[in-house]
Amino acid sequence: MDAKWQCRQQGRDAPWEVREAMEANAEQWLVNRSEAWGFTLDTTPQLSGYRQHQWQRKQRQIRFSSVDYEGVITVADPERLRAALFNGVGRSRAFGCGMLMVRRG
């Protein structure tokens, strides 16, 4: 994530500072996109499973990060949420990320 790089550029390289910045950035990423995906967040999402992925493909270095969210949402626009569920979300869909799993509360 860019948050990790920014932290280090600001001289904040303690592991807890970097983790805090990355979690805040990941949460804001979801909040910023939730309306477009047809839902609102009822609670602050629980973040887990942060991973950095990296491999070589056609002489290019591919790197991206993924994180798992868990929380409670309210459906605001069923059609948008259906599209997000069927098509996935985020830029790393081609790599198996961006899948939404929802269940009734």
Secondary structure, 3 states (H helix, E strand, C coil): CHHHHHHHHCCCCCHHHHHHHHHHHHHHHHHHHHCCCCEEECCCCEEEEEEEEEEEECCEEEEEEEEEEECCEEECCHHHHHHHHHHCCCCCHHHCCCCCCCCCC
